């Protein structure tokens, strides 16, 4: 079955891995990223596979860019696979943070995700099928000191995905919230998280983007799979432990 996919944050890391692994399933793709040069490189690789690619280079915290992507959904769809992957983090005390950066994170992780999901759903309902993958984080299940807005916004993605799955699952539309742990990408090299040192995390807790995406797509292809997908047995065990700990603080 030939699909049309929309992938945000597609120029590197998990987003690029989604683009490369989904390409054999697709007749065309809409790829979105802030980095125009890297995005063009990914597009060239995919076009070499015989897949049509449309690129939108822009910052999805900006309403005009979101509107451009929504219009691309209308003109170049029907989108049958949506990967809401674009995201970023900051590090530091919330009380000392730049509030515009924190609000931008909420805009990207929450508002943009909602806008793009809402844009594709009517077409998926007409098709009677579709897949939506919202890329959250293992951090969704933990109190994230020094990254409180990041953790909270990713938790929003989990709750939204679980509720949406109940609304549209009977229409042939699968909803997944992918919650990877530490993953080797450019995510941790950005200035906003310069205080984080990858060496502080044991090697066994790190995953590769390709492995994370392979786990996501394998779950996508299994009927009846749970909405929340956490690649890695140790990551899954840690999430379950965190949820058990949360239940102990309820009053």
N, C-alpha and C positions, 0 to 999 in steps of 0.2 A: 504494500500500500504506500503510495507516494504522498509524503507529508509536506506541509509548509511550516517551518519553525521560526519562532521569534526568540532570540537569545540576547539578554542584556549582559553587560560586562563581558563581552565575547572576545576581547583582544588578548587575553592571557588567562593563565590559571584554570580554574574550574570552568569558567565560561568558554574558553577556547577548547577545552577537552570535550565539553558538551557539543560544540560545533563540529569538531572532527569526528566524534563517535556517532552523532546523529546524521551526518551528511549522507551515508549510504541509504538512509530511509527517506531522504527528502528530494523533492523536485526543486525546491527553492528555500532560501533562508533570508530572514531579515536580521542583521547583526548590528548591535548597538554598543558603543563604547566611547569613552572620552578621548582615547588615544587614536587619532586618525591613522597614523602611520602603521601602528601595530595591527589595527583593524584591517587595513588594506592588505597586509601580509597574510592574515588569516583568510581573508576573502579570496586571495589568489590561490592559496592551497586548496580551498574548497571548490573553486571554479575548475581547477585542474581535475577534479573528480567528476565533472560533468553536472554540477549542481549550480543553479542560478543563485546569485547573492546580491542583495541590496544592503548597503551600509549607511548607517546614520551615526555620525560622529558628534557627540554632544554630551553635556552634563545632565543627567536625569533628575537632578535636584531642581532643575529649571523648568517651570511650567511650559514654556514654548517648545522645549525639546520633547517633553512628554507628549505634547499635542502633535508634534511631527511624527512621533512613533505611532500614535493612535491613528493618524491619517494614513500612515503606511499600512497599518492593519486593514483599513478599509479598502485601500487601492490594490494591495498586493496579496491579499489573503485569498481564501479563508485560512487563517492560522489554525492549525490543528495541534501544534505543540508550542507551549509557552514556557520558557525557562527564565524566571525572575531571579537573576543571579547577581546583578550589580549591587555593590555594597562597599562600605568602608568602616573603619573604626578609628577611635582616638584613644589616648591613654592619659589618665590624670584625674585629679579630684574634680568632681562635677562642680563644686562650689567655686573652683578656680578656672573653669573651662570657658572657652569662647562659646557663647550661647548660640550664635549663628551656625557654628559647626555642628552643634548638637541637634539643632532643629533641622539642619540639612540632612543629617543622618536619619531622622524620623521621616522626613519627606521622601528620601530614597527608599528606605526599607519598608515603609508603610504606605504612604500616599501613592508613590509611583507604582508599587506592586498592585494596589487596589485599582488604580486607573487602567493599567495594562490588562489585568485580569478581567475587569469589567468590559474592556474593549473587545476581547477575544471571545467571551462566553456566548454572545448571541450567535456567532458563526459556528462555534462548536455545537451548540444546541441544534442548529439547522442540519449540521453534518450527522448528528447523532453519535458523535465520538470526539475525543480530544484528550490531551494530557497537559496538566499544569504542574510544574515543579517550582516550588518556592525554596530558594536556598537560604536556610537559616544557619544555625550553628549549634554545636554541642553546648555552647555557652548559654543557650536558651534555658537550660535546666539548672543553672547555678547562679548564685548572687555574684555579679562580676564587679568586684571592687576595682576602681580606676577605669572601668568601662561600663558604667551603669546604664547609659542610654543605649549603647550597642546591645547589651544583653536584653534590655527591656524591649527594644524594637524587634529583635529576633524572636523573643517570646511571643510578641504580637503575631508574627508570621506563623508560628506553630498553631496558636489558637484559631487564627483565621482559616488556615488550611484545614484543620479538623472540622470546623463548622461548615465550610464550603463543600467539603467532601460529602457531608450528609445531605446537602441541598441538591447536588448535581450528579452524584454517583449513579443514581438510577437512570440517568440520561446517557450513559456511556462515556461520561467524562471523568477521568481519573485525576485526583488531586494528591500530590505528594509534597511533604515538607522534608527536604533533605537537610540533615543536621550533622555535617562533618565535624570532626575534631580538628586538631592541628594538621594543616595541609601545606605541603611545599608549594607556595605560590609567591607572587610579588606582594601579596597582601601585607606581610610582616616587614617589608623593606621600605614602606612609605614613611615620610617624615612624621606623620601624625602618631605613629606607634614606634618612634625611634627608641623609646625607653625599654622596649621589649627585646630580649635577647633569646634567639632561637635555641641557643645552647643550654638554656635553663630548663628546657623540656626534654625528657628522655627520648632517645631515638625511637623507641618502640611505639611512642604515642603519635609519631608523625606518619602521614599518609601522602601518597602521590595523587595529583589531580585526576589522572587517568583511572586509578583504582576507585576513587570516590565516585566518579561519573559512571564507571562500569557497574558499581553497586546500585546506583540510582536507576539506571536503565534496566538492570535485571529485575529490580523491584517493580518498575513500571510495567514490565511485560508479564508479571505474574498476577493473574486475577485474584482479587480478594486480599491483596497485600495491605498491610497497615499503612495509614497515611504518613506517619512519621518514620523516616528511614535514617538510621544512625550507622554508618559504615564502621566496621571494626568491632570485634567482640569486647575488647576492653572499654572502648568508648560507650558501647551499649550498656555494659555493666555499671559504668560510672554514672550514666544518666539514670538508670534504675535506682541506684543508691541515692542519688540526689533527690529523686521524687519521694523515696521513702523518708528521707530526712525532712523534706518539706511537710509531709503529713504529720510529723511529730511537733511542728510548731503551730499547727492550727489550733484555734481556741473556740 
